[in-house]
Amino acid sequence: MGFFDFWKTSEVESPWADNSHLETITLADLYGLTPDQMPVNRTSAMSIPSLAKGRNLICSSVARLPLVARKDNGLLSPQPMLLNQLQNGIPNITTLSWAVDAMMFYGRAWFIIESRLTNGQPSALRWVPENKADVENGRLVKAFDKPVKPSDSIRIDAIHEGIISFGKNAIREATLLEKLAAEVGSNPIPHTVLKQKEGADLTKTERDELLAHWRSARSKQGGSVAYLNKAVEADFQGQPAENLLIDGRNQSSLQMARLLSLPAWAVDANVKGQSLSYSNMASRNRELLDAINPYMEAIEQTLSMWFPYGTKVEFDSSELLQDDTKTQYEYLGSAIQSGLLTEDEARKKINLEPKPEIEQEQEKNDGQP
């Protein structure tokens, strides 16, 4: 069966399917709840731009890291095929992104074991969206409306109960603030007001003609210059800063960063009196690790339980913490000069082959008197 045949024949659940909006509509219609009383769900949370950006940053940062198996402080050889592709036909970046997403919002992620090796180890998993999981007493009893044996379910727990649970008040406030900002944006104040100073009041037709002529003239070349006689005065107004809710929305973004354990820069929020600068990307990524480490550890330790004793599953975070090229070369150059590394050892660290023996011999001869 080919790749496209797999997608045609397999039951593929939309990972962003969320039926919690039905609950919201029902409660609003039956009980007349106001927006600040409405339940908080993933859909409403993801409508907050700063939270959505933080979510995407955390999920993608974890999911793009490769999973490896180690034993006795070294890489296991050969590597388990499961770690290269957790779900059949779906890349790990997709699977792990939605697993971290579930842990973030609901405090847990569910997987079912679809196939095993002859020794009983899982060879393929399937992620179960929260709305497709039937849970009783903390155990997955059904997935996709099919019974699940306890031995075929894997639950990865976050270190909290989910942000839509413990962070519902902050999310609700941020949602209302976004709605208020949208209302302000859809009802802007006029930027220019033409005031009649002398003469009889203009009729509606005359006012409409004057405004139409003014607007038309402003849109033409040279429209920045206008003439008004002494009977008419132009008053130019701008949108007051407080009407744009800039400070309030920035504070809301900081709250979302705190919910996600992210630094302010990760959600484009500003902290008054602080100016953070980073010399390279690795410095930013090291700070990002504080937010993603709990999810990484939860996945690593849970998956390790399904392998033989002594085998540890880990994310390879070396790429995430890798310095920029200039910093790497400066470090390696110093290490070679001080004798900490040979030239070939330094080349190996940046994925270069050792120099050919002819070149090494030539350099050695060039250095002789």
C-alpha positions as CSV (number, residue, x, y, z in Angstrom):
1,M,0.0,0.0,0.0
2,G,1.4,3.3,-1.0
3,F,1.6,6.5,0.9
4,F,-1.5,8.1,-0.7
5,D,-3.4,4.8,-0.3
6,F,-2.7,5.0,3.4
7,W,-4.3,8.4,3.7
8,K,-7.3,7.2,1.7
9,T,-8.0,4.1,3.7
10,S,-7.0,5.2,7.2
11,E,-9.2,7.0,9.6
12,V,-7.5,10.3,10.0
13,E,-8.9,12.6,12.8
14,S,-8.5,16.3,12.4
15,P,-6.2,17.2,15.3
16,W,-7.8,20.6,15.8
17,A,-11.3,19.2,16.0
18,D,-13.0,20.7,19.0
19,N,-16.6,20.1,19.8
20,S,-16.5,22.2,23.0
21,H,-18.1,25.1,21.1
22,L,-21.4,23.1,21.3
23,E,-21.2,23.2,25.1
24,T,-20.6,27.0,24.9
25,I,-23.6,27.6,22.6
26,T,-25.9,25.4,24.7
27,L,-25.0,27.1,28.0
28,A,-25.4,30.5,26.5
29,D,-28.8,29.7,25.0
30,L,-30.2,27.8,28.0
31,Y,-28.8,29.9,30.8
32,G,-28.2,33.3,29.2
33,L,-24.6,33.5,30.4
34,T,-22.6,36.6,29.7
35,P,-19.2,36.4,28.0
36,D,-17.3,36.7,31.3
37,Q,-19.2,33.6,32.6
38,M,-18.7,31.5,29.5
39,P,-16.6,28.3,29.8
40,V,-13.0,28.5,28.6
41,N,-11.9,26.0,26.0
42,R,-9.0,25.5,23.6
43,T,-10.7,27.3,20.8
44,S,-11.3,30.5,22.8
45,A,-7.8,30.3,24.2
46,M,-6.2,30.0,20.7
47,S,-8.1,33.1,19.6
48,I,-5.7,35.1,21.8
49,P,-2.8,36.0,19.5
50,S,-0.1,36.0,22.2
51,L,-1.2,32.7,23.6
52,A,-1.3,31.2,20.1
53,K,2.2,32.4,19.4
54,G,3.5,30.9,22.6
55,R,1.8,27.6,22.0
56,N,3.2,27.4,18.5
57,L,6.7,28.3,19.7
58,I,6.6,25.6,22.5
59,C,5.1,22.9,20.3
60,S,7.4,23.4,17.4
61,S,10.5,23.7,19.6
62,V,9.9,20.3,21.1
63,A,8.6,18.6,18.0
64,R,11.5,19.5,15.8
65,L,14.0,17.7,18.1
66,P,14.8,14.1,17.2
67,L,14.2,11.3,19.7
68,V,17.0,9.0,20.4
69,A,17.6,6.0,22.6
70,R,20.6,5.7,24.9
71,K,22.1,2.9,26.9
72,D,25.2,2.9,29.1
73,N,25.7,6.6,28.4
74,G,25.9,5.9,24.6
75,L,23.6,5.8,21.7
76,L,21.7,2.5,21.3
77,S,22.6,0.7,18.1
78,P,20.5,0.2,16.1
79,Q,18.0,2.9,17.1
80,P,14.4,1.8,17.6
81,M,12.3,2.5,14.5
82,L,9.4,3.7,16.7
83,L,11.4,6.8,17.7
84,N,11.9,7.9,14.0
85,Q,8.1,7.7,13.4
86,L,5.7,7.3,16.3
87,Q,2.6,7.2,14.0
88,N,2.5,5.3,10.7
89,G,2.4,7.8,7.8
90,I,2.6,10.9,10.0
91,P,5.9,12.7,10.6
92,N,7.0,13.1,14.2
93,I,6.9,16.9,14.1
94,T,3.1,16.6,13.6
95,T,2.6,13.9,16.2
96,L,4.7,15.5,18.9
97,S,3.3,19.0,18.3
98,W,-0.2,17.8,19.0
99,A,0.9,15.7,21.9
100,V,2.5,18.8,23.5
101,D,-0.6,20.8,22.6
102,A,-2.8,18.3,24.5
103,M,-0.5,18.4,27.5
104,M,-0.5,22.2,27.5
105,F,-4.2,22.7,27.3
106,Y,-5.6,19.5,29.0
107,G,-2.6,18.4,31.2
108,R,-2.2,15.1,29.4
109,A,-1.8,13.4,26.1
110,W,-3.2,10.0,25.1
111,F,-1.7,7.4,22.8
112,I,-2.8,3.9,21.9
113,I,-0.5,1.2,20.8
114,E,-1.4,0.1,17.3
115,S,1.3,-2.6,16.7
116,R,4.1,-4.4,18.6
117,L,7.3,-6.2,17.9
118,T,7.7,-9.9,18.7
119,N,9.2,-9.0,22.1
120,G,6.1,-6.9,23.0
121,Q,7.6,-3.5,22.5
122,P,5.4,-0.9,20.7
123,S,6.3,-0.4,17.1
124,A,3.6,2.1,16.2
125,L,1.4,4.4,18.2
126,R,-1.6,6.6,17.5
127,W,-2.3,9.9,19.2
128,V,-5.8,10.3,20.6
129,P,-7.3,13.8,20.5
130,E,-9.0,14.8,23.8
131,N,-12.5,14.9,22.1
132,K,-11.9,11.3,20.9
133,A,-10.9,9.9,24.3
134,D,-13.4,8.4,26.8
135,V,-11.8,8.4,30.2
136,E,-13.0,6.8,33.4
137,N,-11.1,7.2,36.7
138,G,-8.0,8.5,34.8
139,R,-7.9,5.6,32.5
140,L,-8.5,5.5,28.7
141,V,-11.4,3.1,28.1
142,K,-12.4,4.1,24.6
143,A,-10.6,5.9,21.7
144,F,-12.4,6.8,18.5
145,D,-15.5,5.0,19.9
146,K,-13.6,1.7,20.2
147,P,-12.7,-0.1,23.5
148,V,-9.0,0.2,24.6
149,K,-7.2,-2.3,26.8
150,P,-5.2,-0.9,29.7
151,S,-2.1,-2.4,28.3
152,D,-2.6,-0.7,24.9
153,S,-2.9,2.9,26.3
154,I,-0.2,5.4,27.1
155,R,-0.8,8.6,29.1
156,I,1.8,11.3,29.2
157,D,1.1,13.7,32.0
158,A,2.1,17.3,32.1
159,I,3.3,19.0,35.4
160,H,0.0,20.8,35.6
161,E,-3.7,20.2,35.0
162,G,-3.9,22.2,31.8
163,I,-3.9,26.0,31.2
164,I,-7.6,26.1,30.3
165,S,-8.2,24.8,33.9
166,F,-5.8,26.8,36.1
167,G,-5.5,29.7,33.7
168,K,-9.2,30.1,32.8
169,N,-9.6,33.5,34.5
170,A,-6.6,35.1,32.7
171,I,-7.7,33.5,29.4
172,R,-11.2,34.8,29.8
173,E,-10.0,38.3,30.6
174,A,-7.7,38.3,27.6
175,T,-10.5,37.1,25.3
176,L,-12.8,39.9,26.5
177,L,-10.0,42.4,25.9
178,E,-9.5,41.2,22.4
179,K,-13.2,41.5,21.7
180,L,-13.2,45.0,23.1
181,A,-10.2,46.0,20.9
182,A,-12.0,44.6,17.9
183,E,-15.1,46.7,18.7
184,V,-12.9,49.8,19.0
185,G,-11.3,49.0,15.7
186,S,-14.6,48.5,14.0
187,N,-15.9,51.8,15.3
188,P,-13.1,54.3,14.8
189,I,-13.4,58.0,15.6
190,P,-13.2,60.5,12.6
191,H,-9.7,61.7,11.9
192,T,-10.9,65.0,10.4
193,V,-13.9,67.1,11.4
194,L,-15.1,70.0,9.2
195,K,-16.7,72.7,11.3
196,Q,-18.9,75.5,9.9
197,K,-18.1,78.8,11.5
198,E,-20.2,81.3,9.6
199,G,-23.3,81.5,7.6
200,A,-26.5,79.5,7.7
201,D,-26.3,75.8,8.4
202,L,-25.7,73.6,5.4
203,T,-28.4,71.3,4.2
204,K,-27.8,67.5,4.3
205,T,-27.2,67.5,0.5
206,E,-24.7,70.3,0.8
207,R,-22.9,68.6,3.7
208,D,-22.7,65.4,1.8
209,E,-21.3,67.1,-1.3
210,L,-18.7,69.0,0.9
211,L,-17.5,65.8,2.6
212,A,-17.4,63.8,-0.7
213,H,-15.4,66.6,-2.3
214,W,-13.0,66.7,0.7
215,R,-12.5,62.9,0.7
216,S,-12.0,62.9,-3.1
217,A,-9.4,65.6,-3.0
218,R,-7.4,63.9,-0.2
219,S,-7.0,60.8,-2.3
220,K,-5.5,62.6,-5.3
221,Q,-1.9,63.6,-5.9
222,G,-1.2,66.7,-3.9
223,G,-4.1,65.9,-1.6
224,S,-2.1,66.7,1.5
225,V,-2.8,70.4,0.7
226,A,-6.3,71.9,1.1
227,Y,-8.0,75.3,1.1
228,L,-10.8,76.3,3.4
229,N,-12.5,79.8,3.5
230,K,-13.2,81.5,6.7
231,A,-16.7,79.9,6.9
232,V,-15.2,76.4,7.4
233,E,-12.6,75.1,9.9
234,A,-10.9,71.7,9.8
235,D,-10.2,69.9,13.1
236,F,-7.7,67.0,12.9
237,Q,-8.1,64.3,15.4
238,G,-6.2,61.1,16.2
239,Q,-7.0,57.9,17.9
240,P,-6.2,58.4,21.7
241,A,-3.7,55.8,22.8
242,E,-6.0,54.6,25.6
243,N,-8.6,53.8,23.0
244,L,-6.2,51.4,21.2
245,L,-5.9,49.4,24.5
246,I,-2.1,49.1,23.9
247,D,-1.1,48.9,27.5
248,G,-3.9,46.6,28.4
249,R,-3.2,44.2,25.6
250,N,0.5,44.2,26.4
251,Q,-0.3,43.3,30.0
252,S,-2.5,40.6,28.7
253,S,0.3,39.2,26.6
254,L,2.6,39.2,29.7
255,Q,-0.1,37.2,31.5
256,M,-0.2,34.6,28.6
257,A,3.6,34.4,28.8
258,R,3.4,33.7,32.5
259,L,0.8,31.0,31.9
260,L,3.2,29.3,29.4
261,S,6.3,29.9,31.5
262,L,7.7,31.8,28.5
263,P,9.9,35.0,28.6
264,A,8.2,38.1,27.5
265,W,10.0,38.3,24.2
266,A,8.5,35.0,23.1
267,V,5.0,36.5,22.8
268,D,6.2,40.0,21.7
269,A,5.4,41.6,25.0
270,N,7.3,44.5,26.5
271,V,8.4,44.8,30.1
272,K,8.8,48.3,31.3
273,G,12.3,49.1,32.5
274,Q,13.8,46.0,31.0
275,S,15.7,45.7,27.8
276,L,16.9,42.2,26.9
277,S,19.4,41.6,24.2
278,Y,21.0,38.4,23.1
279,S,24.4,37.9,21.4
280,N,23.2,34.8,19.5
281,M,20.3,32.5,19.0
282,A,21.6,29.9,21.5
283,S,21.2,32.4,24.3
284,R,17.5,32.8,23.5
285,N,17.1,29.1,23.1
286,R,18.6,28.4,26.5
287,E,15.9,30.6,28.1
288,L,13.3,28.9,26.0
289,L,14.3,25.6,27.5
290,D,12.8,26.6,30.8
291,A,9.4,26.5,29.1
292,I,9.8,23.3,27.0
293,N,11.8,21.1,29.4
294,P,8.8,19.9,31.4
295,Y,7.1,18.7,28.3
296,M,10.3,17.1,27.0
297,E,11.0,15.3,30.3
298,A,7.4,14.0,30.5
299,I,7.6,12.5,27.0
300,E,11.1,11.1,27.5
301,Q,10.4,9.4,30.8
302,T,7.0,8.0,29.7
303,L,8.4,6.5,26.4
304,S,11.4,5.1,28.3
305,M,9.0,3.0,30.4
306,W,8.1,1.0,27.3
307,F,11.7,0.0,26.5
308,P,13.9,-2.6,28.3
309,Y,15.4,-1.6,31.6
310,G,18.5,0.6,31.1
311,T,17.3,2.1,27.9
312,K,16.5,5.8,28.1
313,V,14.6,7.8,25.5
314,E,15.8,11.4,25.1
315,F,15.4,14.4,22.8
316,D,18.6,15.4,21.1
317,S,18.7,19.1,21.9
318,S,22.2,19.8,20.6
319,E,20.9,21.6,17.5
320,L,18.6,23.8,19.7
321,L,21.6,24.9,21.7
322,Q,24.1,25.2,18.9
323,D,25.9,28.5,18.7
324,D,25.9,30.6,15.5
325,T,28.7,29.8,13.0
326,K,30.9,32.8,14.0
327,T,30.8,31.8,17.7
328,Q,31.5,28.1,16.9
329,Y,34.6,29.0,14.8
330,E,36.0,31.3,17.4
331,Y,35.6,28.6,20.1
332,L,37.2,25.9,18.0
333,G,40.0,28.2,16.9
334,S,40.8,28.9,20.6
335,A,40.6,25.2,21.4
336,I,43.0,24.3,18.7
337,Q,45.5,27.0,19.7
338,S,45.4,25.9,23.3
339,G,45.8,22.3,22.5
340,L,42.4,21.2,23.8
341,L,41.4,19.9,20.4
342,T,43.3,18.7,17.3
343,E,42.4,20.2,14.0
344,D,40.6,17.0,12.9
345,E,38.7,16.9,16.2
346,A,37.5,20.4,15.7
347,R,36.5,19.7,12.1
348,K,34.5,16.7,13.3
349,K,32.5,18.9,15.6
350,I,31.2,21.0,12.7
351,N,30.6,17.9,10.5
352,L,33.7,18.2,8.3
353,E,35.8,15.3,7.2
354,P,39.5,15.2,8.4
355,K,41.9,16.8,6.1
356,P,43.6,14.4,3.6
357,E,47.0,13.1,4.6
358,I,48.6,14.9,1.7
359,E,47.4,18.3,2.9
360,Q,48.4,17.5,6.5
361,E,51.9,16.5,5.3
362,Q,52.2,19.7,3.2
363,E,51.2,21.9,6.1
364,K,53.7,20.2,8.3
365,N,56.5,20.7,5.8
366,D,55.5,24.4,5.3
367,G,55.9,24.9,9.0
368,Q,59.5,23.6,9.1
369,P,62.5,26.0,8.8
